[in-house]
Amino acid sequence: MATKKVTVTIPEDLLDEIRAEAAERGLSAYVAEALRFKRDRDRLLELVDWLQEEHGAVTEDERSAALSELEDLDAEHQRRLTAGGHDAGEAA
């Protein structure tokens, strides 16, 4: 993958924290990953805006139902981790 060197200004305290967290990956890899994450999040938020324009805002009931489903999925995931017996890549 081609790369290009750029200059950015980062608050010193934040840079110190990032360097400590980046460790072996290196500062450039850490920053590139953070930028990709931010770009992807911005694209998802744009999609949400488009969908809400087309279909209307999510209702509180829909939001509650989705959160309930996520809780159920998290509980099932935890149950499977606790039960063991399957490798991460193995089908259940």
Helices and strands as residue ranges (DSSP letters): H 12-22, G 23-25, H 27-55, H 60-83
